[in-house]
Amino acid sequence: MIFEDKIGVLHNLTDIFYPMNINIEEIRVTKIEDNLSRVELTLKIEDEDYYLFDRLVERIKISMPEFREAKLLEMK
């Protein structure tokens, strides 16, 4: 995910993940421009839910004006 580099972004993300029962297993944040950061997450979910990513991105878009884009990479 790409976000504006602002204080509280990770806190706001965890506030979204918790009620959706999403566990963060790994996180890496990289500054890609002066005001943008890439947040790479490895997430664990209990149930197989094919629409979870879409719902998650929609909640982030609504709740976080710092959000710019997201891409899903599946790990095998």
HELIX and SHEET records of a PDB file:
HELIX    1   1 VAL A    9  PHE A   17  1                                   9    
HELIX    2   2 TYR A   18  MET A   20  5                                   3    
HELIX    3   3 LEU A   52  SER A   63  1                                  12    
SHEET    1   A 4 ILE A  22  GLU A  33  0                                        
SHEET    2   A 4 LEU A  36  ILE A  45 -1                                        
SHEET    3   A 4 ILE A   2  GLU A   4 -1                                        
SHEET    4   A 4 PHE A  67  GLU A  69 -1                                        
END                                                                             
